[in-house]
Amino acid sequence: AEAVRSRVRGLLVASTGAEIDATLAEAAAQGTPAIRAGALQVLLARDAAKARPLVVAAASDGDAAVRSAAIGLLAAGSDPADEALFLAALEQPEVQVAAAEA
């Protein structure tokens, strides 16, 4: 199953067209937590213009899995602004509570 997911993710990253970005942005906003996290990863890998604001917003998402995925994406980012966003995300109370519970 993971191999199939990886292949699908690769195809989505390589595909062209604004419609794909719009569909992924919709999935990132409205899907299940797993779908939202995956859509954020693909959008960021596609370097979609919509990706950065969605990842930043997801860093304070109410769902821990989405929040964790977004913070991980910020931590792995190559944009120097990502470091500041990552550190700001770590300061959120819900992130601190999750870290304390882990």
Secondary structure, 3 states (H helix, E strand, C coil): CHHHHHHHHHHHHHCCCHHHHHHHHHHHHHCCHHHHHHHHHHHHHCCCCCHHHHHHHHCCCCCHHHHHHHHHHHHHCCCHHHHHHHHHHHCCHHHHHHHHHC
